């Protein structure tokens, strides 16, 4: 049936019925929350390659991930790591949701965002080309490195035949995926969407490329203290890998099949700075506009937001401008609304950051616990915010906002609502 | 405090009630560096496929591609600015400027109501492979600070947004060779939903590099008829043995029809149908009977409210690989029924090469130009029809025809299918 000919009910609400994630602080959603709620960092020395000679020698790597066991030896070898991680996260999310995709396959789409795509595959391919010549490149090289392959492979793995593509906006990619998927369901294009992001950029080129920009922390003597968003001593972000996927579903569809509703996506705003290749707009103008659009979309006032999961990368410039953006939108309340950067523990998953932070925000709402920003030793006077320093704090969270920004000037703000009372 | 008055994403959607028109087109590819040049090349049956000059391809199984020749970005863009852009972004910038100039749209009047959506399969692949080479040969500290920002696929929409001052939603779509078709279709949805009034939408790709040539060749997807490049790509022909890489960009300006009419904009066409599906079948093989493509075409046709007989031209995905052309033909028959036999179809990849993520947008522009000029582009190099491809592929010579609506198909590795339908504006 065409979207336009479908009867669009007055309001199609979009709920989350499953979440899946894998990153440096845990290999599933529960493990991730256990770490985040107790302020545990997942940052450590790089083991995926020999980082000697690199300015930064630590990152947020996943531990104990065995793709051959989880996905199959042959299948996993034909996927770049960012796709393997996306498949694992999507399976977890769909299992939790109980959604029988095969029964409604053409009405289920997949949007998996990524910043870089199959980086490790690409580097290995270029190395082969240089050392062994063009005829030694694998036929799997192109399909493994393409950034759409996470979305494509997840659809093949789970049988989802609806709209399918990747959204790419650097570090806002998976936040865009969630936002755009939400609108597809609202607009009747699909009844359910698997939306999120996957990234595996802890590679030689990932580290070298961001080091060249001066974007990474070089606190090699104390990696777990390196990601310190909003702290005066912050010196750059910590590169990390992982994936996170949400099952988004039209509310009546979810209720009709007796699904457990974890949260509702009530607001989405996206803007572009149109300012500079890699620097945010002065005063956080673009990010502020995204937050305002998300609030309007949710029909909420800023006073109703109980928690913000910040972009908070741990770079000097980001937090200054993000603070200004929060101040523009929240006014006097900017210094008291709880806001934390869980990148202090997970590191920065680039294109997968937004969806991981949505997963964390949903868990926080359910647990009635505000996740901390760890490594808060010396407050930056230019970031006069309540960053929930170092220790989680009990609080009711009815509505939460999560923000993402990417090189290229892309800004996304999502607003999530809790759907029932606190469980703890 | 409200920074903008307009809501970004309308909750109570009336998706579908707003009509979306094309008010400007820009393109650059092997056939020419403007839409007019491309049109002339199509009329003269010129092929842009020739021996590669951008790198030494002599050791490659395929030594030809459809390059943009005599491309001088520093004449068209600021010299310093051009140096800090990968070739795919340079193409995107130039095509976007052409499109906006031809539409007469002044983005600065309402910048937050204009979005930029540009698809690319690979992004800045030349920049990235050079950076990897520098890292491997000279060490990690010799990588340029511009390597990452020049590589990421979203830098094309990012830089176009900066260039035009567009402050609405801006990001990239990735669905391999359907990327720019998705960008155009999703741009239409944004306007329909009232999120923005205009979208600069399309795609850009610059894959004629040593690494992508090697990778695509390894998949046996490229023709290797090196002695006669301009005759190598033979869509729907029995002897077809693969495609040729192409490069370039194509951008269109999509606008809310009421807004466009109110400002007296030149309206080239209306975008009336968009279908987007996944095969969920195989990473690089098409689903049996190209059922995913058939669903995308069917969905676009239903949305357009046109009967199959009202579609007067189909610009096929037509890659000239053995599987693609036979299965695409099957899907056309399934969707169009009896009308399939009277539907003129052509694959302009026979002359432009395959622009990968930018192919869908370029073919959308060619389809719009075809409809406007009553000119159906031909399929080059179709001499011996494949019995499995028994429709009208406009072989060899373009044809005049009065056309009410045109369809353009795109498919990508990963199982992505997109179909777009443009209609003459009335």
Interface residues (C-beta under 8 A of the other chain):
Chain A: X1 X2 X3 X4 X5 X8 X10 X11 X12 X53 X54 X55 X78 X105 X106 X109 X110 X114 X115 X116 X117 X122 X123 X125 X126 X127 X129 X130 X133 X134 X135 X137 X138 X139 X141 X142 X143 X145 X146 X147 X148 X149 X151 X152 X153 X155 X156 X158 X159 X160 X161 X162 X163 X164 X165 X166 X167 X168 X169 X170 X172 X173 X176 X179 X180 X183 X186 X187 X188 X189 X204 X205 X207 X208 X209 X210 X211 X212 X213 X214 X268 X269 X270 X271 X272 X273 X274 X275 X276 X277 X278 X285 X286 X288 X289 X290 X292 X293 X294 X296 X297 X299 X328 X329 X331 X406 X407 X408 X409 X410
Chain B: X1 X2 X3 X4 X7 X8 X9 X11 X12 X13 X14 X15 X16 X59 X60 X61 X84 X111 X112 X115 X116 X121 X122 X123 X128 X129 X131 X132 X133 X135 X136 X137 X139 X140 X141 X143 X144 X145 X147 X148 X149 X151 X152 X153 X154 X155 X157 X158 X159 X161 X162 X164 X165 X166 X167 X168 X169 X170 X171 X172 X173 X174 X175 X176 X178 X179 X182 X186 X189 X193 X210 X211 X212 X213 X214 X215 X216 X217 X218 X219 X220 X273 X275 X276 X277 X278 X279 X280 X281 X282 X283 X284 X292 X295 X299 X300 X302 X303 X412 X413 X414 X415 X416
